């Protein structure tokens, strides 16, 4: 492989047929061999997902990639915060790459460091925030927010371990500031026996988060006003519609869905749990699933012996992850063949160090 070759341009790749794209992607994969590993998130489009060496949710993928020391390049077919976690957890000799820098996360964008710093300071005018509040950020957040939690005695959670993390947090301090997804925080806290009256929502667009001093003092959980646009689209009436239309149907939803939807579901779970629940069910069983469309569609094709439906009548997919298409993947791989690294993700050293503190706390809890 030579770095003297000119970089491969992206635009001409859009003139290729699907067959040509597939052939060239596979050929580039074969030539790169163990120097490169492709990670495919469950929500990724099928045309890209089929080329993944490792599949799973974001944290699982980053941890698996860190166990591939021969891989100089970690090509993350997900969104920006996922590639950041891969960079934080991987060795210094490895480079995390995001094929399209426009692949972001609208939920992660709802909480940024200046807004969280401001909230921390404002809460601190009412209570002793450092000794009273444990900050927890969902893994679907930027690296600097993970670093914030590392610096302030907090940690990170995933949709599968949020309950254990919240239990740990309440052993440290009496309150939790949970960001950026209000729904995961609310559903998890409620499952632990915390009433809705003990939870408040912090709206960063309003002074003092839109809360009174008494509300802050009395709350056990302060939820950030953030949400996933895909899971926010599932409504209680969608559940009712399927229960009325399909006899004996079971409902499984992701805990990023709103509280009222989760209360009507038979099962709640992460992407990994949703797949396990449906795969473990009997042949002929009927399921309606409330999570991203690509995952649901994949399960439907995998298990034709079961009736599988998508909970939202209007198909809604993760549009930002969808930006990673076969053309961007091919562009990334063919440039790597000539040691041209496109879209490397590098978290600043100090930020990565503090974020790793928060992630290590989470892994210790698990």
Secondary structure, 3 states (H helix, E strand, C coil): CCCCCCCCCCHHHHHCCHHHHHHHHHHHHHHHHHHEEEEEECCCCHHHHCCCCEEECHHHHHHHHHCCCCCCEEEEECCHHHHHHHHHHCCCCCEEECCCCCCCCCCHHHCCHHHHHHHHHHHHCCCCHHHHEEEEEECCCCHHHHHHHHHCCCEEECCCCHHHHHHHHHHHCCEEEEECCHHHHHHHHHHCCCCHHHEEEECCCCHHHHCCHHHHHHCCEEEECCCCCCHHHCCHHHHHHHHHHCCCCEEEECCCCCHHHHHHCCEECCHHHHHHHHHHCCCCCEEEEECCHHHHHHHHHHCCCCEEEECCCCCCCCCCHHHCCHHHHHHHHHHHCCCCCCCEECCCHHHHHHHHHHHHHHHHHC
